[in-house]
């Protein structure tokens, strides 16, 4: 493991960044805590990321905290995977059957 970033899942919606930081600081320096929220509602999604000061500290925190209870939930702590950019989605909009092609939904008046 050469990453200091950890994924933290199965979080209670009541868990705060401060409580996550406190739990992880017991195992090393915490560089950042980022709990993920829904972009529309702003409500927590139940997971986040913790960046530790070093890969060794991240490994210690993972070993110590994975499966432990916080706010009534068993934490899932693992090494964060590298974000892989998604391929652009094709289609979208009103393609494929509604206008633009030679189908029955486009063109002039057929009635």
Backbone torsions as a table, in degrees:
resi	resn	phi	psi	omega
1	UNK	NA	122.5	177.9
2	UNK	-123.2	16.9	176.5
3	UNK	-108.7	142.5	177.9
4	UNK	-99.8	5.6	-177.8
5	UNK	-99.8	131.1	-178.4
6	UNK	-117.4	143.4	170.3
7	UNK	-89.2	134.9	176.6
8	UNK	-125.0	114.8	-176.6
9	UNK	-120.9	176.7	-178.3
10	UNK	62.4	35.7	179.6
11	UNK	-80.8	145.3	171.3
12	UNK	-68.3	149.0	177.4
13	UNK	-66.5	-14.3	178.9
14	UNK	-90.1	-8.0	-178.2
15	UNK	-70.6	133.8	-178.6
16	UNK	-104.0	161.5	175.6
17	UNK	-59.5	-36.3	-179.5
18	UNK	-63.7	-41.4	-179.4
19	UNK	-70.4	-35.3	175.5
20	UNK	-64.0	-46.9	-179.4
21	UNK	-57.9	-45.6	-179.6
22	UNK	-60.3	-44.6	-179.1
23	UNK	-63.6	-42.4	-176.5
24	UNK	-78.6	-28.9	178.9
25	UNK	-63.2	-21.9	177.1
26	UNK	-66.5	-11.6	-176.0
27	UNK	-120.5	7.4	177.9
28	UNK	147.2	-174.6	-179.8
29	UNK	-74.0	132.0	176.7
30	UNK	-102.3	114.5	-179.7
31	UNK	-78.5	-38.5	179.5
32	UNK	-161.0	154.9	174.1
33	UNK	-130.2	131.3	-179.2
34	UNK	-136.8	102.2	175.8
35	UNK	-87.8	132.0	-175.1
36	UNK	-84.6	134.0	179.3
37	UNK	-121.7	157.0	176.5
38	UNK	-67.9	130.9	-174.8
39	UNK	-67.5	-27.8	-178.7
40	UNK	-85.8	-47.3	-174.5
41	UNK	-93.4	-22.2	-176.7
42	UNK	79.8	0.3	-179.9
43	UNK	-79.6	150.8	179.1
44	UNK	-63.7	148.1	178.5
45	UNK	-97.0	-6.1	176.4
46	UNK	94.1	13.0	175.4
47	UNK	-152.2	168.2	179.3
48	UNK	-169.6	-168.4	-177.3
49	UNK	-135.2	142.5	176.8
50	UNK	-125.0	126.6	175.6
51	UNK	-103.6	121.0	-179.6
52	UNK	-92.2	166.6	-178.0
53	UNK	-67.2	-27.7	179.1
54	UNK	-150.7	164.3	178.0
55	UNK	-63.8	-35.4	178.3
56	UNK	-64.2	-43.2	178.4
57	UNK	-64.9	-37.9	178.2
58	UNK	-63.2	-42.3	179.7
59	UNK	-63.7	-41.3	178.1
60	UNK	-62.6	-46.7	-179.1
61	UNK	-63.0	-42.4	178.7
62	UNK	-59.4	-48.7	-179.4
63	UNK	-62.9	-36.5	-176.6
64	UNK	-81.3	-32.7	-170.3
65	UNK	-104.9	-19.5	-179.7
66	UNK	-61.1	122.6	179.1
67	UNK	90.3	-7.6	179.3
68	UNK	-78.4	158.7	-177.7
69	UNK	-86.9	135.9	171.2
70	UNK	-143.6	123.4	-179.2
71	UNK	52.5	39.6	175.2
72	UNK	80.5	8.4	-179.5
73	UNK	-125.4	145.6	176.1
74	UNK	-83.8	116.1	-177.8
75	UNK	-66.1	144.5	170.9
76	UNK	-112.3	111.3	-178.5
77	UNK	-118.0	127.4	-179.9
78	UNK	-149.9	165.4	176.7
79	UNK	-65.5	131.9	179.5
80	UNK	-68.9	135.6	177.8
81	UNK	-82.6	149.2	177.5
82	UNK	-62.2	135.0	178.7
83	UNK	-71.7	121.5	179.0
84	UNK	-101.5	123.7	-179.9
85	UNK	-60.2	138.7	179.0
86	UNK	-82.0	147.5	174.8
87	UNK	-70.0	146.0	178.1
88	UNK	-60.3	142.8	178.5
89	UNK	-78.7	139.4	177.5
90	UNK	-93.6	165.7	178.6
91	UNK	80.1	-121.2	-178.0
92	UNK	72.0	171.5	177.5
93	UNK	61.9	-136.4	-174.6
94	UNK	-113.1	23.9	179.9
95	UNK	-73.0	174.0	173.5
96	UNK	68.0	56.0	172.0
97	UNK	120.8	-19.4	179.9
98	UNK	-119.6	89.9	177.4
99	UNK	81.7	152.8	174.1
100	UNK	91.4	-20.6	-178.3
101	UNK	-115.4	-166.9	179.4
102	UNK	-96.9	28.3	-177.5
103	UNK	-89.3	-177.6	-175.9
104	UNK	-72.7	-6.5	-176.3
105	UNK	-98.2	-3.3	-178.2
106	UNK	-122.1	173.5	175.8
107	UNK	93.2	-161.5	-175.1
108	UNK	-82.7	-165.4	-180.0
109	UNK	-74.9	124.6	-180.0
110	UNK	-115.7	13.3	-174.7
111	UNK	-96.8	NA	NA
